[in-house]
């Protein structure tokens, strides 16, 4: 999201390290390794206001008036492009089962069931995991373990769709204009995806979805260990939505 802002206003630079630094540099952002300047204060209530773009809100907090936001440009290494051409095609569905927070992780049993539904329908399923976990043994199809963002971005561009639970892959797919379905529990759509139409969201329907981790919206201590709304989604429901989005 901040890449859209800084691509529209070069005065913005980012403080980042590790994978965040790699990701921002992929989209041509200026990254510093020592923090300075203004932080972006976050108020989740603002993102639920109708007809207000989260990009406009963040830019306004930074004191900028931006009339038109520009999609971030990107430059992927030739080696990553060549690798993606060998590994993915227009039948490839990329799955990102893990997330940065437990509250955003859909049941692994459901991810495996979804993978089987897609494989049985003739899709090539590519499961992406951050490290060499034994979890990968339970998924059939291709596995991409510990891949950097240049390679993951190249694979997204070559694939048919990205399916994820964490917002990170959804942001990358959205910036690349790649179709993406994000399985969301506590995450409110208005705070994340409204500026990227290629990203669609699916949530459970038990009344607390989109709480954005706020107690006033129903977030409880139990939610730290798994989101009931997210896990009320059945694999068959997600599979049907994937087919609808591809149609």
C-alpha positions in Angstrom: 0.0 0.0 0.0 2.8 2.4 0.9 4.5 1.5 -2.4 1.5 3.1 -4.2 1.9 6.3 -2.2 5.7 6.6 -2.7 5.4 5.8 -6.4 3.0 8.8 -6.6 5.3 11.0 -4.4 9.0 10.4 -4.6 9.6 12.2 -1.3 8.5 9.1 0.6 11.2 6.6 1.6 10.8 3.4 3.6 12.5 2.0 6.6 12.8 -1.8 6.2 15.0 -4.8 6.7 15.0 -8.5 5.6 12.2 -9.7 3.5 10.3 -6.3 3.7 13.4 -4.6 2.3 13.6 -7.1 -0.6 9.9 -6.7 -1.3 9.9 -2.9 -1.3 13.0 -2.8 -3.6 11.3 -5.2 -6.0 8.7 -2.4 -6.5 11.3 0.2 -7.0 11.0 1.9 -3.6 13.7 3.8 -1.8 14.6 1.9 1.3 16.8 3.0 4.2 18.1 0.8 7.0 18.0 3.4 9.7 14.6 4.7 10.8 14.0 8.4 10.5 11.1 10.8 9.6 7.4 10.4 10.3 5.6 7.2 11.2 2.3 6.3 9.7 -0.2 6.2 12.7 -2.8 3.5 12.2 -6.4 3.9 13.2 -8.5 0.9 12.2 -11.8 2.8 12.7 -11.0 5.2 9.9 -10.8 2.4 7.4 -14.4 1.5 7.9 -15.6 4.9 6.7 -17.5 4.5 3.4 -16.1 5.8 0.2 -12.7 6.7 1.7 -9.6 5.1 0.2 -7.0 3.7 2.6 -4.4 5.2 0.3 -5.9 8.7 0.7 -6.0 8.3 4.5 -2.3 7.2 4.7 -1.2 9.9 2.3 -3.1 12.6 4.3 -1.4 11.5 7.6 1.9 12.0 5.9 0.9 15.5 4.9 0.6 14.8 1.1 -2.2 15.7 -1.3 -2.1 13.1 -4.1 -4.8 13.3 -6.7 -3.9 10.1 -8.6 -2.2 7.1 -7.3 0.1 5.2 -9.6 0.6 1.4 -9.6 4.2 0.6 -8.5 6.5 -0.5 -11.2 8.6 -3.6 -10.8 11.6 -5.2 -12.3 12.1 -8.9 -11.9 15.4 -10.6 -12.5 15.9 -12.6 -15.7 16.8 -15.7 -13.7 13.5 -15.5 -11.8 11.6 -15.1 -15.1 13.3 -18.1 -16.6 12.6 -20.1 -13.5 8.9 -19.2 -13.5 8.6 -20.1 -17.2 9.8 -23.6 -16.4 7.7 -24.1 -13.3 4.3 -22.4 -13.8 1.7 -22.0 -16.5 -1.9 -20.8 -17.0 -3.2 -23.8 -15.1 -1.1 -23.0 -12.0 -2.8 -22.0 -8.7 -0.4 -20.8 -6.1 -1.3 -21.5 -2.5 0.2 -19.6 0.5 -1.2 -21.6 3.5 0.9 -19.8 6.2 0.6 -16.3 7.6 2.5 -13.9 9.8 -0.1 -14.2 12.5 -1.9 -17.2 13.8 -5.2 -15.4 13.6 -4.9 -15.3 9.8 -4.1 -19.0 9.3 -6.9 -21.1 7.9 -7.0 -24.8 9.0 -4.2 -26.8 7.4 -6.7 -29.6 6.9 -8.8 -27.2 4.8 -5.8 -26.1 2.8 -4.9 -29.7 2.0 -8.6 -30.4 1.0 -8.6 -27.4 -1.2 -5.4 -28.5 -2.8 -6.9 -31.9 -3.6 -10.1 -30.3 -5.1 -8.0 -28.2 -7.4 -5.7 -31.1 -8.4 -8.7 -33.3 -9.2 -10.1 -30.5 -11.4 -6.9 -30.5 -13.5 -5.2 -27.5 -12.0 -1.4 -27.4 -11.3 -1.2 -26.6 -7.5 1.9 -24.9 -6.3 2.2 -24.7 -2.5 4.5 -21.9 -1.2 6.1 -22.3 2.2 8.7 -20.0 3.9 11.0 -22.8 5.0 11.6 -26.5 4.8 8.7 -27.6 6.9 7.4 -31.2 7.2 4.0 -29.6 6.5 4.9 -29.6 2.8 4.9 -33.4 2.8 1.1 -33.4 3.2 0.5 -31.4 0.0 0.6 -33.0 -3.4 1.7 -31.1 -6.4 4.6 -28.6 -6.7 6.2 -27.1 -3.6 8.2 -23.9 -3.4 10.1 -23.8 -0.2 11.9 -20.7 1.0 11.7 -18.8 -2.3 12.7 -15.1 -2.4 10.2 -12.5 -3.5 11.7 -12.0 -6.9 11.1 -15.7 -7.7 7.6 -15.7 -6.1 6.6 -12.6 -8.0 7.8 -14.1 -11.3 5.8 -17.3 -10.5 2.7 -15.2 -9.7 2.9 -13.4 -13.1 3.1 -16.8 -14.9 0.3 -18.4 -12.8 -3.5 -18.2 -13.1 -4.3 -17.2 -9.6 -2.9 -16.7 -6.1 -4.8 -18.0 -3.0 -3.6 -16.9 0.4 -4.6 -16.1 4.0 -1.9 -13.6 4.8 -2.0 -10.1 3.4 1.6 -10.1 2.2 1.1 -12.3 -0.9 -2.2 -10.5 -1.6 -0.4 -7.1 -1.7 2.2 -8.5 -4.0 -0.3 -10.1 -6.3 -2.4 -6.9 -6.3 0.6 -4.8 -7.2 1.4 -7.2 -10.0 -2.3 -7.1 -11.2 -2.5 -10.9 -10.7 -5.9 -12.4 -9.7 -5.8 -13.3 -6.0 -8.3 -14.7 -3.6 -7.5 -13.8 0.1 -9.1 -15.8 2.9 -9.8 -13.3 5.6 -11.0 -13.5 9.2 -10.0 -10.5 11.2 -8.8 -8.4 8.3 -11.1 -5.7 7.1 -11.2 -5.4 3.3 -11.4 -1.6 3.3 -8.0 -1.4 5.1 -6.1 -3.5 2.7 -7.4 -4.2 -0.8 -9.8 -1.6 -2.1 -7.2 0.0 -4.4 -6.3 -3.3 -6.1 -9.3 -4.7 -8.0 -7.5 -7.9 -8.9 -7.6 -9.0 -5.2 -10.9 -10.5 -4.0 -11.7 -11.4 -0.5 -13.8 -14.2 1.1 -14.7 -14.4 4.7 -16.8 -16.5 7.1 -20.3 -15.3 8.0 -20.6 -15.5 11.8 -20.8 -11.8 12.5 -17.4 -10.9 13.8 -15.4 -11.0 10.5 -13.4 -7.9 9.7 -12.9 -7.1 13.4 -9.3 -5.9 12.6 -8.1 -7.3 16.0 -10.3 -4.8 17.9 -12.1 -5.9 21.1 -14.9 -3.5 20.4 -15.6 -5.4 17.2 -15.6 -8.8 18.9 -11.9 -9.8 19.0 -11.3 -12.0 22.1 -8.3 -13.6 23.8 -9.3 -16.9 22.2 -8.9 -15.3 18.8 -5.1 -15.2 19.2 -5.2 -19.0 18.8 -7.3 -19.1 15.7 -10.1 -17.2 14.0 -13.6 -18.9 14.2 -14.9 -16.8 11.4 -12.0 -17.7 9.1 -12.3 -21.4 10.0 -16.0 -21.4 9.4 -15.1 -21.3 5.7 -15.3 -24.7 4.1 -12.8 -25.9 1.4 -15.7 -26.5 -1.0 -16.9 -22.8 -0.6 -13.4 -21.5 -1.3 -13.1 -23.9 -4.3 -16.4 -22.6 -5.8 -15.3 -19.0 -5.3 -12.0 -19.7 -7.1 -13.9 -21.1 -10.1 -16.3 -18.1 -10.1 -13.3 -15.7 -10.1 -11.6 -17.5 -12.9 -14.8 -17.6 -15.1 
